[in-house]
Amino acid sequence: MRRNENYTPHITVAFGLTLAILVSFQIYIWQEPSRITEDLERDQLLAVTAGRSLYAENCSLCHGEDGEGADGPALNDKSFLVNTSDETIFSLIGSGVPSSEMPAWNQAFGGPFTDQQIQQIVAFMRNWEGEAPDRRSIAMQGDPVNGLTIFSSTCVICHGEDGLGSERAPAINDPAKLEQFDDDWYEQTIAEGRPAQGMPTWGTVLSPEQIRDLVALLRAWERGETVDLPGIEVYLHEASHAIGHNDLEEAEHQLEEATKIASGDQLQALEEALNALRSGDISAAQEAIERAETMSGSGMMMPEMDMGKIPVQPGEKEARAALEDLESGNLESATARLRVAQVLAQGDLKEAIEHSLEDVNAGRVQEAIEVLREVLGNVP
């Protein structure tokens, strides 16, 4: 007689094992996204850390330590990062930018970096995006300090100190009047001038960026803010920075600006720096700048106090700049400056400027140069 076997215990064990496997698998599935996320975050952190070192050693000289831009464009910029994919940034780094100073960095194009290293730099740059400033918008807003520098050399003759007006032109530092027109109106008015009312066409002399800086100054005045010219230490710092980046033209410009507000031993040191820079002795130029930086501020004078630096006649500065342009063969710039000087000047200087303009238009450049040399030599 066959004995009936009881399989219930086996079935129960098998069911329990199956259930345990299913539960374990489900738990694994639940935990997997978190594990994957943690792994990705760890890999991203490692890539950003490696990219930071690579950027500091190879990219910061041109693009700035924080991507703010130096000789090369700013990379830590909201507009650039939002509108440029990782693939595009990878390609730009790898193959470089033709007709620019940006070389190819990928080994496939003769550079030093592997694909992985370029991806690490891209990861580091992408890490900026969350808090990146909108540098393009900031640049479009203009710099009121630069605006004051431009105003002090071109507009103050007619519109007076701090834009408070003079006998030649009305005050423009008037919040009630400034709020009546938008930025576009002021930019257009400055660029096109108001010849019928004696205001020159500054768009032939100033760049769009400089005009935006002037408008930024007007807006600062509208808000009741006080804008001061930069101290000499700013120019010295910028000159040293420019030399460090081998931008000798910018360094010379910064030193020239510094000489306008220096005097005594400090002025002598700056002139030595300029002479050394122009002769190609970079080391001597840097030493002279450092010497000027160590001097106390007691010898410095603001532009309005340095009478040797202020034109004694309206239009004289523009006429001298035009003479330099004529002597260097830049007729277009010379003509534009002469037209501005013509509006500003008076008496013998005005007649000489008008005469030189006629000579330039007739092709008699040397005669125009001689006329300007004579009248400017007679200006006290």
C-alpha positions as CSV (number, residue, x, y, z in Angstrom):
1,M,0.0,0.0,0.0
2,R,1.5,3.4,-1.1
3,R,2.1,6.0,1.5
4,N,0.8,9.5,0.8
5,E,3.7,12.0,1.1
6,N,3.1,15.4,2.6
7,Y,4.7,18.2,0.4
8,T,3.1,21.0,2.3
9,P,6.3,21.9,4.3
10,H,8.4,21.9,1.1
11,I,5.9,24.2,-0.6
12,T,5.8,26.5,2.3
13,V,9.6,26.8,2.4
14,A,9.8,27.4,-1.3
15,F,7.1,30.0,-1.1
16,G,8.9,31.7,1.8
17,L,12.2,31.7,-0.1
18,T,10.5,33.1,-3.2
19,L,8.8,35.8,-1.2
20,A,12.1,36.7,0.5
21,I,13.8,37.0,-2.9
22,L,11.1,39.2,-4.2
23,V,11.2,41.4,-1.1
24,S,15.0,41.6,-1.3
25,F,14.9,42.5,-5.0
26,Q,12.2,45.2,-4.3
27,I,14.4,46.7,-1.5
28,Y,17.4,46.6,-3.9
29,I,15.3,48.4,-6.6
30,W,14.1,51.0,-4.0
31,Q,17.7,51.7,-2.9
32,E,19.3,51.6,-6.4
33,P,18.4,55.2,-7.4
34,S,19.9,56.6,-4.2
35,R,23.1,54.5,-4.7
36,I,23.4,55.6,-8.3
37,T,22.8,59.3,-7.3
38,E,25.5,59.0,-4.6
39,D,27.9,57.5,-7.1
40,L,27.2,60.2,-9.6
41,E,27.6,62.9,-7.1
42,R,30.9,61.5,-5.9
43,D,32.2,61.2,-9.5
44,Q,31.0,64.8,-10.2
45,L,32.8,66.1,-7.1
46,L,36.0,64.3,-8.1
47,A,35.7,65.7,-11.7
48,V,35.1,69.3,-10.4
49,T,38.1,69.0,-8.0
50,A,40.4,67.8,-10.8
51,G,39.1,70.4,-13.2
52,R,39.7,73.2,-10.7
53,S,43.4,72.3,-10.5
54,L,43.7,72.0,-14.3
55,Y,41.9,75.3,-14.8
56,A,44.1,77.1,-12.2
57,E,47.3,75.8,-13.8
58,N,46.4,76.3,-17.5
59,C,43.5,78.6,-18.0
60,S,43.4,81.2,-15.2
61,L,46.1,83.4,-16.7
62,C,43.9,84.3,-19.7
63,H,40.4,83.8,-18.3
64,G,40.9,85.0,-14.7
65,E,41.2,83.0,-11.5
66,D,37.4,82.9,-11.1
67,G,36.6,83.0,-14.8
68,E,36.1,86.7,-14.7
69,G,38.1,87.2,-17.8
70,A,41.6,88.8,-18.3
71,D,43.3,88.6,-21.7
72,G,40.6,86.1,-22.7
73,P,36.9,86.4,-22.4
74,A,35.0,85.8,-19.2
75,L,33.8,82.2,-18.7
76,N,32.1,82.5,-15.4
77,D,29.2,84.3,-17.0
78,K,25.5,83.4,-16.7
79,S,24.7,84.0,-20.4
80,F,27.6,82.0,-21.7
81,L,27.0,79.0,-19.4
82,V,23.2,78.9,-19.9
83,N,23.5,79.1,-23.7
84,T,26.5,76.9,-24.3
85,S,26.3,73.1,-23.9
86,D,28.9,70.9,-22.4
87,E,29.6,69.5,-25.8
88,T,30.3,72.9,-27.3
89,I,32.6,73.9,-24.4
90,F,34.4,70.6,-24.7
91,S,34.9,71.2,-28.5
92,L,36.1,74.8,-27.9
93,I,38.7,73.7,-25.4
94,G,39.8,70.7,-27.4
95,S,40.2,72.2,-30.8
96,G,40.9,75.9,-29.8
97,V,39.5,78.9,-31.5
98,P,41.0,79.8,-35.0
99,S,42.2,83.4,-35.5
100,S,42.5,83.9,-31.7
101,E,45.0,83.3,-28.9
102,M,43.0,80.3,-27.8
103,P,45.1,77.2,-28.6
104,A,44.0,73.6,-29.0
105,W,44.2,71.7,-25.7
106,N,43.2,68.2,-26.8
107,Q,45.9,65.6,-27.5
108,A,44.1,64.8,-30.8
109,F,44.9,68.3,-32.0
110,G,48.5,68.5,-30.6
111,G,47.5,69.7,-27.1
112,P,48.4,68.3,-23.7
113,F,45.0,67.2,-22.4
114,T,43.2,63.9,-22.6
115,D,39.4,63.8,-23.2
116,Q,38.9,63.0,-19.5
117,Q,40.9,66.1,-18.4
118,I,38.9,68.4,-20.7
119,Q,35.7,66.9,-19.4
120,Q,37.0,67.6,-15.9
121,I,37.5,71.3,-16.8
122,V,34.1,71.4,-18.3
123,A,32.6,70.0,-15.1
124,F,34.5,72.6,-13.1
125,M,33.1,75.4,-15.3
126,R,29.6,74.0,-15.2
127,N,29.8,74.2,-11.4
128,W,29.9,78.0,-11.7
129,E,26.5,78.2,-13.4
130,G,24.3,78.3,-10.3
131,E,25.8,81.6,-9.0
132,A,27.4,82.9,-12.2
133,P,27.0,86.7,-12.6
134,D,25.4,88.1,-15.7
135,R,28.5,89.9,-16.9
136,R,27.1,90.8,-20.2
137,S,24.2,92.7,-18.6
138,I,26.6,94.3,-16.1
139,A,28.9,95.5,-18.9
140,M,25.9,96.9,-20.8
141,Q,25.1,99.0,-17.7
142,G,28.3,100.9,-17.9
143,D,30.8,101.9,-15.2
144,P,30.1,105.3,-13.6
145,V,33.7,105.7,-12.4
146,N,34.9,105.3,-16.0
147,G,32.2,107.7,-16.9
148,L,33.5,110.3,-14.5
149,T,37.0,109.9,-15.9
150,I,35.7,110.5,-19.4
151,F,33.4,113.3,-18.2
152,S,36.4,115.0,-16.5
153,S,38.4,115.0,-19.7
154,T,35.7,115.8,-22.3
155,C,32.5,117.2,-20.8
156,V,33.6,119.2,-17.8
157,I,34.6,122.2,-20.0
158,C,31.0,122.9,-20.9
159,H,28.9,121.1,-18.3
160,G,31.0,122.1,-15.3
161,E,32.5,120.2,-12.3
162,D,30.2,117.3,-11.2
163,G,27.9,118.3,-14.1
164,L,26.5,121.3,-12.3
165,G,26.6,123.5,-15.4
166,S,28.5,126.6,-16.6
167,E,28.0,129.6,-18.9
168,R,28.6,127.3,-21.9
169,A,26.0,124.6,-21.1
170,P,23.3,123.8,-18.6
171,A,23.6,121.5,-15.6
172,I,23.1,117.8,-16.3
173,N,23.5,116.6,-12.7
174,D,19.8,117.2,-12.0
175,P,17.8,114.1,-10.9
176,A,14.5,115.7,-11.9
177,K,15.7,116.2,-15.5
178,L,17.6,113.0,-15.7
179,E,14.6,110.8,-15.0
180,Q,12.7,112.3,-17.9
181,F,14.6,110.3,-20.5
182,D,15.7,106.7,-20.8
183,D,19.2,105.3,-21.4
184,D,18.8,105.0,-25.1
185,W,17.9,108.6,-25.4
186,Y,21.0,109.7,-23.6
187,E,23.2,107.4,-25.5
188,Q,21.8,108.6,-28.8
189,T,22.1,112.3,-27.7
190,I,25.7,111.9,-26.7
191,A,26.7,110.0,-29.8
192,E,24.9,112.3,-32.3
193,G,25.4,115.5,-30.3
194,R,23.2,118.6,-30.6
195,P,25.2,120.7,-33.1
196,A,22.6,123.4,-33.3
197,Q,23.1,124.0,-29.5
198,G,26.9,123.7,-29.6
199,M,27.1,120.1,-28.4
200,P,29.7,118.1,-30.4
201,T,29.0,114.7,-32.0
202,W,30.8,112.5,-29.5
203,G,30.0,109.3,-31.3
204,T,33.0,110.0,-33.6
205,V,35.3,110.3,-30.7
206,L,34.0,108.0,-28.0
207,S,33.3,104.3,-28.3
208,P,29.8,102.8,-27.5
209,E,31.3,101.4,-24.2
210,Q,32.5,104.9,-23.2
211,I,29.1,106.4,-23.9
212,R,27.5,103.7,-21.8
213,D,29.9,104.6,-19.0
214,L,28.8,108.3,-19.3
215,V,25.2,107.3,-19.1
216,A,26.0,105.1,-16.0
217,L,27.5,108.3,-14.4
218,L,24.3,110.2,-15.2
219,R,22.2,107.5,-13.6
220,A,24.4,107.5,-10.5
221,W,23.8,111.2,-10.2
222,E,20.1,110.7,-10.7
223,R,20.2,108.3,-7.6
224,G,22.0,111.0,-5.6
225,E,25.2,109.0,-5.5
226,T,28.7,110.5,-5.2
227,V,31.1,109.2,-7.8
228,D,34.9,109.8,-7.2
229,L,37.8,109.4,-9.6
230,P,39.9,106.3,-8.9
231,G,42.9,106.8,-6.7
232,I,46.4,106.4,-8.1
233,E,46.8,103.0,-6.5
234,V,44.1,101.7,-8.9
235,Y,46.1,102.7,-12.0
236,L,49.3,101.3,-10.5
237,H,47.6,98.0,-9.8
238,E,46.2,97.8,-13.3
239,A,49.5,98.6,-14.8
240,S,51.2,95.8,-12.9
241,H,48.5,93.4,-13.9
242,A,48.8,94.4,-17.5
243,I,52.5,93.9,-17.5
244,G,52.0,90.5,-15.9
245,H,49.8,89.6,-18.9
246,N,52.3,91.1,-21.4
247,D,49.7,93.8,-22.4
248,L,52.2,96.6,-22.6
249,E,49.9,98.9,-24.4
250,E,47.3,98.8,-21.6
251,A,50.1,99.1,-19.0
252,E,51.3,102.3,-20.7
253,H,47.8,103.7,-20.8
254,Q,47.3,103.0,-17.0
255,L,50.6,104.7,-16.2
256,E,49.7,107.7,-18.3
257,E,46.5,108.1,-16.4
258,A,48.4,107.7,-13.1
259,T,50.8,110.6,-14.1
260,K,47.8,112.9,-14.3
261,I,47.2,112.7,-10.5
262,A,50.8,112.2,-9.3
263,S,53.4,114.8,-8.3
264,G,56.9,115.0,-6.8
265,D,58.9,111.8,-6.4
266,Q,56.0,109.6,-7.2
267,L,55.5,111.4,-10.6
268,Q,59.2,111.0,-11.3
269,A,59.0,107.2,-10.6
270,L,56.0,106.9,-12.9
271,E,57.8,108.7,-15.7
272,E,60.8,106.4,-15.2
273,A,58.4,103.5,-15.5
274,L,56.9,104.8,-18.7
275,N,60.3,105.4,-20.2
276,A,61.5,102.0,-19.3
277,L,58.3,100.4,-20.6
278,R,58.6,102.2,-24.0
279,S,62.2,101.2,-24.3
280,G,61.3,97.5,-23.6
281,D,62.9,97.3,-20.2
282,I,60.0,95.5,-18.5
283,S,61.9,94.7,-15.3
284,A,62.9,98.4,-14.7
285,A,59.4,99.5,-15.4
286,Q,58.0,97.1,-12.8
287,E,60.6,98.2,-10.3
288,A,59.6,101.8,-10.8
289,I,55.9,101.0,-10.4
290,E,56.6,99.2,-7.2
291,R,58.6,102.2,-5.9
292,A,55.7,104.5,-6.8
293,E,53.3,102.2,-4.9
294,T,55.4,102.4,-1.7
295,M,55.3,106.2,-1.7
296,S,52.8,108.0,0.6
297,G,49.7,109.7,-0.8
298,S,50.9,113.1,0.5
299,G,52.4,113.9,-2.9
300,M,49.4,113.1,-4.9
301,M,47.0,115.7,-6.3
302,M,43.6,115.4,-7.9
303,P,43.3,116.4,-11.5
304,E,41.4,119.6,-10.8
305,M,44.3,120.8,-8.6
306,D,47.1,119.8,-11.0
307,M,47.0,123.0,-13.1
308,G,49.7,121.7,-15.4
309,K,47.4,118.9,-16.5
310,I,44.3,121.0,-17.3
311,P,43.9,122.7,-20.7
312,V,44.1,126.4,-20.1
313,Q,41.7,126.9,-23.1
314,P,38.6,125.0,-24.1
315,G,39.4,122.7,-27.0
316,E,43.2,122.7,-26.4
317,K,43.3,119.1,-25.3
318,E,41.3,117.9,-28.3
319,A,43.5,120.0,-30.6
320,R,46.7,118.5,-29.2
321,A,45.2,115.0,-29.6
322,A,44.3,115.8,-33.2
323,L,47.9,117.1,-33.9
324,E,49.2,113.7,-32.6
325,D,46.8,111.9,-34.9
326,L,47.9,114.0,-37.9
327,E,51.6,113.4,-37.2
328,S,50.9,109.7,-37.0
329,G,48.8,109.7,-40.2
330,N,45.5,108.9,-38.6
331,L,43.4,111.5,-40.6
332,E,40.0,110.1,-39.7
333,S,40.6,110.4,-35.9
334,A,42.3,113.8,-36.4
335,T,39.3,115.2,-38.3
336,A,36.9,114.0,-35.7
337,R,38.9,115.5,-32.8
338,L,39.3,118.8,-34.7
339,R,35.6,119.1,-35.2
340,V,35.1,118.7,-31.4
341,A,37.8,121.2,-30.7
342,Q,36.2,123.6,-33.2
343,V,33.0,123.6,-31.1
344,L,34.8,124.1,-27.8
345,A,37.6,126.6,-28.8
346,Q,37.5,130.3,-28.9
347,G,39.6,133.2,-30.4
348,D,42.9,132.4,-32.1
349,L,42.7,128.7,-31.2
350,K,39.3,128.4,-32.9
351,E,40.5,130.2,-36.1
352,A,43.6,127.9,-36.2
353,I,41.5,124.8,-35.8
354,E,39.1,125.9,-38.6
355,H,42.2,126.6,-40.8
356,S,43.7,123.2,-40.1
357,L,40.4,121.5,-40.9
358,E,40.3,123.2,-44.3
359,D,43.9,122.1,-44.9
360,V,43.1,118.5,-44.0
361,N,40.0,118.4,-46.2
362,A,42.1,119.8,-49.1
363,G,44.8,117.2,-48.5
364,R,47.3,119.7,-47.1
365,V,48.1,117.7,-44.0
366,Q,51.6,119.1,-43.4
367,E,50.2,122.7,-43.5
368,A,47.5,121.6,-41.0
369,I,50.2,120.2,-38.7
370,E,52.2,123.5,-38.9
371,V,49.2,125.6,-38.1
372,L,48.4,123.5,-35.1
373,R,52.0,123.5,-33.9
374,E,52.2,127.2,-34.1
375,V,49.0,128.0,-32.3
376,L,49.5,125.4,-29.6
377,G,53.0,126.6,-29.0
378,N,51.6,130.0,-28.3
379,V,48.9,128.8,-25.9
380,P,50.0,129.8,-22.4
